[in-house]
Amino acid sequence: MNTHHSDILILGTGPAGYTASIYAARANRNTTIISGTQPGGQLSITTDVENYPGFANTIQGPWLMEQMQQQAANVGVQIISDHINSVSLQNDNTRSCTGDSGTQYHAKTLIIATGAQAKWLGLPSETKFQGHGVSACATCDGFFFRNQEVAVIGGGNTAAEEALFLTNFASKVHLVHRRDTMRAEKILQNRLLQNEKITPHWNHTLAEIIGTDNPLGVTHVRLNSTVGGEDKTVAVNGVFIAIGHSPATRLFKNKIKMDPHGYIITKPDSTQTEIPGVFAAGDVTDAVFRQAVTAAGMGCMAALEAEKYLSRNE
Ligand code: NDP
């Protein structure tokens, strides 16, 4: 069996993972980063990015991730493509991860930056228009829908926040929820219901997104009643799916403390998990902000904390 040793092992190649790796390698630590099934993370499947600081003009998500990868390689990070299928975290001196390749990765510290994924409804039309009118992030894409009508699907905190945020740009926001009560916090519900720009469509699900092929773009949504009522077609240019996120933490189940939604719990103002020497950064530990720049910030924190941990234990 192949074994691989490093000071700092990082799982996940989104902004959190790459930023952690750049800081760790520049602290002169032997640093390895493992990219899993989606190298580059969520940004690798987005298109226009206008809110990552440092770029005056619109950039593309995949290009940004290529730049991060190149920057990590330039400062000496070992970038390995493998899918980790088991982890052992308890030994204070060595954390071990086993890859599908059969390689065992040993490290003194581990940074978990495996990210999260937006949940999608699974409609073929949703896939077709993703990045062309269909999004799972209003903060990222709301700006593209100035003075246009949009739909938000879901009834939780994310849906409520996205709908409210979108009223800053859109002329009208159609909130589509499959029941007639929301699970979002009451204060958000009140704000939402009082906002004249938001029209709720209770007891409806999104059945189909309709649009043009050339150029690809959304023109309508077809909504089906969940209570045998009237189906409707509503004219919108954007559709925001806000039915929750899944953090990529299956690998760590029963091995590290998580909240009820599966996000890894870290100490306040820190990326330190309950296990000394094991850190978590980015969307895998963040159900609230979920931005590339906040993930990158947490990656930096994790590398600085890992470096401190190594110095203390040498
Ligand atoms: P939630 O799981 O809370 O809500 C998901 C919503 O999507 C529910 O209303 C659900 O409907 C609906 N939904 C799920 N699947 C489908 C489907 N297939 N078709 C139609 N509708 C569907 O996810 P959130 O992302 O809103 O929140 C996750 C966690 O993060 C929560 O704990 C939340 O409080 C927290 N959060 C906190 C924020 C903050 O503090 N500022 C901001 C955002 C999230 P139904 O209600 O019928 O099940």
Residues whose N, C-alpha, C, O or C-beta is under 5 A from the ligand:
A	BS01	NDP	G154 G155 G156 N157 T158 A159 R178 R179 R183 A242 I243 G244 H245 A287 V288
